[in-house]
Amino acid sequence: MKREAFLEEIKEAIQADELNESDFLLDMDEWDSLAETAVLLAFSSNLNLFLEVSKIRECNTVKELLDLGNAEYE
């Protein structure tokens, strides 16, 4: 899966209208513990990457979140 396609998967998973790599996670109304769980599931189902929730919580921006999957993108 390409990085851009995975960004779309995250957008759908957290039910955001818009999502850009420069967005700060804590500034998003959609970002909460359910969104964290949805992102974890997106990583595991789309990239076969199993992360700890602590890795998600260390991210400040969508870019940092996407960077967690760098080794798995096409």
TANOR-V547327 format. One record per backbone hydrogen bond with DSSP energy under -1.0 kcal/mol. CO is the residue of the C=O (numbers start at 0). NH is the residue of the N-H. E is the energy in kcal/mol with one decimal. If there is no record, write none. Layout:
CO&NH&E, CO&NH&E
This chain:
0&73&-1.6, 1&5&-2.2, 2&6&-2.1, 3&7&-1.6, 4&8&-1.8, 5&9&-2.4, 6&10&-2.4, 7&11&-2.4, 8&12&-2.5, 9&13&-2.4, 10&15&-2.4, 19&22&-1.7, 20&62&-2.3, 22&61&-2.2, 24&27&-1.6, 27&30&-1.1, 31&35&-2.2, 32&36&-2.0, 33&37&-2.4, 34&38&-2.4, 35&39&-2.3, 36&40&-2.3, 37&41&-2.0, 38&42&-2.5, 39&43&-2.1, 40&44&-2.9, 41&45&-2.3, 42&46&-1.6, 42&48&-1.8, 51&54&-1.2, 51&55&-1.0, 52&56&-2.4, 53&57&-1.1, 55&58&-1.4, 59&24&-2.3, 60&64&-1.8, 61&65&-2.8, 62&66&-2.5, 65&68&-1.9, 66&69&-1.7, 68&71&-2.2
